[in-house]
Every structure is written in C-alpha cells, then in structure tokens.
C-alpha cells in the first residue's frame, strides 16, 4: 500500500493543521524539516474541517490549506468538510 502525503510550509497555522491530521489519522508519520512539515499516511489521509477549527479555536475553511501547501500525493477528494488523499490498493 502506498502512502498518501501532504507537505506544508512550517508556520503557526500549520501546527494546528498537522495536529488535526494526527488526531484523525492514527497511522500518520510526521517528518519535520526546517522550512516544512510532511505527513505520510498509509493508504488514506483525511483532514477534517471541524478538527482543524477546534484546534485553531476559530472557523477554518479547508480552502485555507492552499495558502500553506507545498505538495500532495494521492487522489484528491474534497468537500466543504473533508480533504482526503488516497491510493487504491
């Protein structure tokens, strides 16, 4: 099974996004670099708007991910509430 992954610029807002990914994806593997943070998840990675909002303490629009995004890997499925990357096995 291939890993789906997402990489963000490393900053204050992405800390909450990464924390949300870890909370909702128990198999997440975080790789922090000086200027970026990459999160790998076997098969499927889901970012839930509500989890990010709860951790940030404010409403979060998943479109805000684009501001901090460096790259993704996987098939993208996006709704107003979830951003999912996956690989078919």
Secondary structure, DSSP 8 states (H G I E B T S, - for coil): --EEEEEEE-SHHHHHHHHHHHHH-TT-EEEE-SSEEEEEEESEEEEEHHHHHHHHTS---GGGHHHHEEEEESEEEE-SSEEEEE---
